[in-house]
Amino acid sequence: MAKVKAIRGMNDILPSSTPIWQYLERQVSTVLSSYGYNEIRMPIVEQTELFKRSIGEVTDIVEKEMYTFNDRNDESLTLRPEGTAGCVRAGEEHGLLFNQTQRFWYQGPMFRYEKPQKGRYRQFHQIGVETFGMASAEIDAELIVLSARLWKKLGILDAVTLQLNSLGSTESRQVYKADLTAFLEARFDQLDEDSQRRLATNPLRILDSKDSNTQNLLADAPVLSDYLDEDSKSHFAHLTELLDASGIRYEVNPRLVRGLDYYCKTVFEWVTDKLGAQGTVCAGGRYDGLVKQLGGKPTPAVGFAMGVERLILLLETLNAIPEEERSSFDLYLAADDKAAQQAVFALAETLRDELPSLRIRCHFAGLKNINNKARQSGAALIVLIKQTEQGPVASLWNEDALVQSDIALSALPEMINSAWQ
C-alpha cells in the first residue's frame, strides 16, 4: 500500500525547525506586549461571504486562490486566506469595536491555492496586527516603528527597506482608477498577459507588475499622488514627519498599492533583496471603510501582516538565529551503566525543580556508545552519571570539554547553574 503524503504546498514543520519558529514567535510576542497589544485567536474557517465582501470578488484571491467548500448543511465555507477580515468579524460580533480603541494581534495558518515555491506555500503562516478606533497618523507610525523595533531585535533591520504610499480616499481613488484604466486601455496590446486580465478586474494591481515592458509603459501613466484628497495628503505628510522624528528610513513608492480592495490612505511594505522574487516580509495599511462594509459602524482601522516562512528564511539567509535557539533543549542527561539509570531519572526531576528554566532531555535509548551519542546531541551541557561503590557520581561536560568529574549529585544544580550562566 502506498504511503499517504502531505498535500502539495502544505508542509510539515519538523522538530529540527520548530525551535526557530518558537524563537521568532517569542520575539514578536515580547515586542507587541511592550506596546500593549492583546492576542486574539480566530477560527481558520469562515463563511465565504466574509472574504467576498472584504477582499473583493474580482481579486485574484477570491477568484482563483481560496479553498472554498460546502459543508453538510450546504453552507459555503472558506479556509481563511488572510486574517484581517476574520479579526474585523470577531471584533464586531463581540462588541469590541464601536466607540472603542483596540490593539489586537494574532498568528496562525492561512490558505491560498497557488503554485508552491520557495517562500510561498498553499498553507502559510502569518502574524497579524490590527488596530481599531484611531484615525490619526500616530497609530500608523506606531505600527511601523514597532515593526522596525522587531527587525532590530531580530538583527535584520539593515536587510529590509520600508516602502510607503498613500492610496487616498475611496472617492479620489475611483477617479484615479478611471483615468489609469483609460490610459492602459489605449495601450492594451503593449501590456503583459496578466496585466491585460487585471485591467478588467483590478487595474491598480497593474502598477506593481513584475513585467519590465509593462513597467516601462507605466512611466507615462497617471500618478496616484496627483489625485489625493487634502485629508489624505495631510495624513501622509504627518506620518512621514513622525517617521522622520523617529529615525525610521523609508522610500515613497508611488506604485505601491497592495492587492486587497479594502485599503485606503496609508499602505506600506517592508521588503528585502535577500530572498529573490519573494521580497516582501511584512505589509499592511489603513482600511477605514472595512468595518462598515462588513455591517458595523464606521470605524477607522490600520494593521499589517508578516509572513512567518519568509521571515524565517531571511533569518536563516542572514545567519541571524542565535545558536542556542537552534536546539530544543539545553542539558543532556545520561547514565554510562545500567546501575545509574534510576539516578538519571530522579536527578532530572530534581534539576527541573531547582532550575525550571533549563530544558533537559534524558537518554533512555540504550547505553551503547553513550559518550558519542551525548556529545552529538547538540546540547550546551552534558551530564553523564556512573555508579560507584560510594553511590552515583556525575561528570559535567560543556560543548568543548570536560568541566569536572566525580561530582556528588547534590552539588550538580549549583554547578550547572554556574556553568549555564
C-alpha positions in Angstrom: 0.0 0.0 0.0 1.4 3.4 -1.0 2.2 5.8 1.8 0.0 8.9 2.3 1.9 12.1 1.8 1.2 15.7 2.7 -0.8 17.9 0.3 1.4 19.8 -2.1 2.3 23.2 -0.7 1.3 22.3 2.8 4.5 21.5 4.6 5.4 19.8 7.9 7.4 21.9 10.3 9.8 19.3 11.8 11.4 19.3 15.3 14.7 20.5 13.8 12.9 23.7 12.7 10.3 24.4 15.4 12.9 26.0 17.8 13.5 28.7 15.2 9.7 29.3 14.8 9.4 29.5 18.6 12.3 31.9 18.8 10.6 34.2 16.2 7.2 33.9 17.9 8.7 34.8 21.3 10.4 37.9 19.9 7.2 39.1 18.2 5.1 38.5 21.4 7.7 40.4 23.5 7.6 43.4 21.3 3.9 43.5 20.8 3.3 43.1 24.6 5.6 46.0 25.2 3.3 48.2 23.1 0.2 47.0 24.9 -1.2 44.7 22.1 -3.5 41.8 23.1 -3.6 38.5 21.3 -6.9 37.4 19.6 -7.5 33.9 18.2 -10.0 33.4 15.4 -11.2 30.2 13.6 -9.4 29.2 10.4 -12.7 28.6 8.7 -15.2 31.4 8.0 -18.2 31.9 5.8 -17.2 32.5 2.2 -19.2 35.7 2.1 -16.9 37.3 4.6 -14.0 37.2 2.2 -16.0 38.1 -0.9 -17.3 41.2 0.8 -14.0 42.3 2.3 -11.3 41.3 -0.1 -13.4 41.9 -3.2 -15.0 39.4 -5.6 -12.8 40.4 -8.6 -9.4 40.0 -6.8 -7.0 37.1 -7.5 -7.5 35.7 -4.0 -11.3 35.3 -4.3 -11.4 34.3 -8.0 -8.5 31.8 -8.1 -6.9 31.2 -4.7 -9.4 30.4 -2.0 -10.0 27.0 -0.6 -13.8 27.0 -0.6 -16.2 24.1 0.0 -19.8 23.4 1.0 -20.4 21.7 4.4 -23.1 19.2 5.2 -25.6 21.9 5.5 -24.7 23.2 2.1 -23.2 26.3 3.6 -20.3 27.8 1.7 -17.2 27.9 3.9 -13.6 29.0 3.2 -10.2 28.4 4.8 -9.1 31.9 5.7 -6.7 33.3 3.0 -5.8 36.3 5.3 -6.5 37.4 8.8 -7.9 41.0 8.7 -11.5 40.1 7.7 -11.8 37.5 10.4 -10.4 39.9 13.0 -13.0 42.5 12.0 -15.7 39.9 12.1 -14.7 38.8 15.6 -14.4 42.3 16.9 -17.8 43.3 15.6 -19.5 40.2 16.6 -18.4 40.5 20.2 -19.0 44.3 20.5 -15.3 45.2 20.7 -15.1 47.9 18.1 -17.8 50.6 18.2 -16.7 53.8 20.1 -13.6 51.8 21.4 -9.9 51.6 20.7 -8.4 48.2 20.3 -4.9 46.8 19.5 -5.0 43.1 18.5 -2.5 40.6 17.2 -2.9 37.0 16.1 -0.9 34.2 14.5 -1.6 31.1 12.6 -2.0 29.4 9.2 -3.6 30.9 6.1 -4.5 29.1 2.9 -4.3 30.1 -0.7 -4.2 27.9 -3.8 -1.3 29.0 -5.9 1.9 27.5 -7.3 4.1 26.5 -4.4 7.7 27.9 -4.5 10.4 28.9 -2.0 8.8 31.3 0.5 5.3 30.9 -0.9 3.1 27.9 0.1 -0.5 26.9 0.0 -0.7 26.7 3.7 1.4 29.5 5.0 1.7 31.3 8.4 1.2 34.9 9.2 1.5 37.1 12.3 -1.1 39.9 12.0 -1.6 43.2 13.9 -4.8 45.1 13.7 -5.9 48.4 15.4 -9.3 49.9 15.6 -10.9 53.3 16.6 -7.8 55.5 15.9 -7.9 57.8 12.8 -4.7 59.8 13.4 -1.4 59.1 11.7 0.2 58.4 15.1 -1.2 54.8 15.1 0.1 54.3 11.5 3.5 55.4 12.8 3.3 53.2 15.9 2.8 50.1 13.7 5.8 51.0 11.6 8.0 51.9 14.5 7.2 48.7 16.4 7.9 46.6 13.3 11.2 48.3 13.0 11.9 47.6 16.7 11.2 43.9 15.9 13.6 43.8 13.0 16.3 45.4 15.2 15.6 42.8 17.9 15.9 40.0 15.3 19.1 41.5 13.8 17.6 42.1 10.3 16.9 45.8 10.3 19.7 46.5 7.8 18.4 43.9 5.4 14.9 45.4 5.0 13.6 48.6 3.4 10.4 50.4 4.2 8.3 51.5 1.3 5.3 53.9 1.8 2.5 55.2 -0.3 -1.0 56.8 0.1 -4.0 55.4 -1.7 -6.2 58.4 -0.8 -9.9 58.1 -0.1 -12.2 55.7 -1.9 -13.6 58.6 -3.9 -10.3 60.0 -5.1 -9.0 56.5 -5.9 -12.0 55.9 -8.1 -11.3 59.0 -10.2 -7.7 57.9 -10.5 -8.7 54.3 -11.4 -10.9 55.6 -14.2 -8.0 57.7 -15.7 -5.5 54.9 -15.3 -7.8 52.4 -17.0 -8.3 54.8 -19.9 -4.6 55.2 -20.2 -4.0 51.4 -20.2 -6.9 50.6 -22.5 -5.3 52.8 -25.2 -2.1 50.7 -24.8 -3.8 47.3 -24.2 -1.7 45.4 -26.8 1.5 46.5 -25.0 0.5 45.0 -21.7 1.7 41.6 -20.5 -1.0 38.9 -20.4 -1.5 39.1 -16.6 -2.0 42.9 -16.7 -4.4 42.5 -19.6 -6.6 40.3 -17.4 -6.3 42.6 -14.5 -7.3 45.7 -16.5 -10.9 44.5 -16.4 -10.9 43.4 -12.8 -8.3 45.2 -10.6 -6.4 47.8 -12.7 -4.4 49.2 -9.7 -2.6 45.9 -9.4 -1.0 46.5 -12.8 1.1 49.2 -11.0 3.1 46.6 -9.2 3.5 44.3 -12.3 6.9 42.5 -12.4 6.9 42.7 -16.2 9.7 45.1 -17.4 7.8 46.2 -20.5 4.7 47.0 -18.5 6.7 48.9 -16.0 8.3 51.0 -18.8 4.8 51.7 -20.2 3.7 52.9 -16.7 6.4 55.6 -16.7 4.0 57.9 -18.6 0.8 56.7 -16.7 -1.2 59.0 -14.4 0.4 59.1 -10.9 -1.9 58.4 -7.9 -0.3 61.1 -5.7 -1.7 63.7 -8.1 -5.3 62.6 -7.3 -5.1 62.5 -3.5 -7.7 64.4 -1.5 -6.4 67.0 1.0 -7.2 64.9 4.1 -5.1 62.0 2.7 -2.2 64.4 1.8 -2.2 65.8 5.3 -2.4 62.4 6.9 0.6 61.1 4.8 2.6 64.2 5.5 2.1 63.9 9.2 3.0 60.2 9.1 6.3 60.9 7.3 7.1 63.7 9.9 6.6 61.1 12.7 8.8 58.6 11.0 11.5 61.2 10.3 11.4 62.2 14.0 11.7 58.5 15.0 14.7 58.0 12.7 12.9 55.5 10.5 14.3 55.4 6.9 11.7 54.9 4.2 11.1 55.2 0.4 8.0 56.7 -1.0 6.9 54.2 -3.7 4.0 55.7 -5.9 3.4 52.3 -7.4 2.7 50.5 -4.1 -1.0 49.7 -4.0 -1.4 46.3 -2.1 -3.7 43.6 -3.5 -6.8 44.0 -1.4 -9.8 46.2 -2.1 -10.3 47.5 1.4 -7.1 49.6 1.8 -7.2 53.4 1.9 -4.7 56.2 2.7 -1.5 54.7 4.2 -0.1 51.5 2.7 3.4 50.2 3.4 5.7 47.2 2.9 8.9 46.0 4.4 10.9 44.5 1.5 14.3 42.8 1.2 16.6 42.0 -1.7 18.0 38.9 0.1 15.2 36.4 -0.9 14.9 36.9 -4.7 11.4 37.3 -6.0 9.7 36.8 -2.7 10.9 40.1 -1.2 8.0 41.3 0.9 8.3 40.2 4.5 5.7 42.5 6.1 2.9 44.6 4.6 -0.2 46.5 5.6 -2.1 49.7 5.7 -5.2 51.6 6.6 -8.7 50.2 6.0 -11.1 52.7 7.5 -14.1 51.5 5.5 -13.9 47.8 6.1 -15.9 47.6 9.4 -18.8 49.4 7.9 -18.5 47.3 4.7 -19.0 44.2 6.9 -22.0 45.6 8.7 -20.6 47.6 11.6 -20.5 51.3 12.4 -17.8 53.4 10.6 -14.5 52.6 12.4 -11.0 53.7 11.5 -8.5 50.9 11.3 -5.0 50.1 10.3 -2.9 46.9 10.5 -0.2 44.7 8.9 0.7 41.1 8.5 4.1 39.4 8.3 4.9 36.2 6.6 6.5 33.8 9.1 8.1 31.5 6.5 9.7 34.4 4.7 11.0 35.9 7.9 12.5 32.6 9.0 14.0 32.2 5.5 15.5 35.7 5.9 16.8 34.9 9.4 18.5 31.8 8.1 19.9 33.5 5.0 21.5 36.2 7.2 22.6 33.6 9.8 20.8 35.8 12.3 19.4 33.0 14.6 21.4 32.7 17.8 23.0 29.3 18.0 21.4 28.5 21.4 17.9 28.9 19.8 18.5 26.1 17.3 18.2 23.4 19.9 15.1 22.3 21.7 17.0 21.5 24.9 20.0 22.8 26.9 21.1 19.8 29.0 21.6 16.1 28.0 21.4 13.7 30.9 22.6 10.1 30.6 23.9 7.1 32.5 27.0 5.2 31.4 25.9 2.0 33.0 22.5 0.3 33.8 23.0 0.7 37.6 22.9 4.5 37.2 19.8 4.8 35.1 17.4 5.2 38.1 19.6 8.0 39.3 19.3 9.8 36.0 15.5 9.7 36.2 15.5 11.1 39.8 18.2 13.7 39.1 16.3 15.1 36.1 13.2 15.8 38.3 15.4 17.4 40.9 17.0 19.7 38.4 13.6 20.6 36.9 12.5 21.6 40.4 15.6 23.7 41.1 16.4 25.0 37.6 13.0 25.3 36.0 14.2 27.4 33.0 16.7 24.7 32.0 15.5 22.4 29.1 16.5 18.9 30.0 16.5 15.7 27.8 17.2 12.3 29.4 18.7 9.5 27.4 16.6 6.3 27.6 17.6 4.5 24.4 20.4 2.1 25.4 23.9 2.6 26.6 26.0 1.6 23.6 28.3 4.4 22.5 26.7 6.6 25.1 29.6 9.1 25.2 29.4 9.8 21.5 25.6 10.0 21.5 25.7 12.5 24.3 28.4 14.7 22.6 26.3 14.5 19.3 23.1 15.6 21.0 23.7 19.3 20.4 23.2 20.2 24.0 25.2 23.0 25.5 25.7 20.9 28.7 26.0 17.2 29.2 25.8 15.2 32.4 27.0 11.6 32.5 26.2 9.6 35.6 28.1 6.5 36.7 27.6 4.2 39.7 30.4 3.8 42.2 30.8 1.9 45.4 30.1 5.2 47.2 27.0 5.8 45.1 26.2 7.6 41.8 28.5 10.5 40.7 28.4 12.7 37.7 30.7 14.2 35.1 29.8 17.6 33.6 30.7 18.5 30.1 30.2 21.6 28.0 30.3 21.7 24.2 34.1 21.9 24.3 35.5 19.7 27.0 35.1 18.1 30.4 34.3 20.6 33.1 34.6 18.4 36.2 34.2 14.7 37.0 33.2 12.7 40.1 30.7 15.3 41.2 28.2 14.5 44.0 24.7 14.7 42.6 23.7 17.1 45.4 26.2 19.6 44.1 25.1 19.4 40.5 22.3 22.1 40.5 24.7 24.8 41.7 27.4 23.7 39.2 25.1 23.5 36.3 23.6 26.9 37.1 27.0 28.4 37.3 28.2 26.7 34.0 25.0 27.7 32.2 25.3 31.4 33.2 
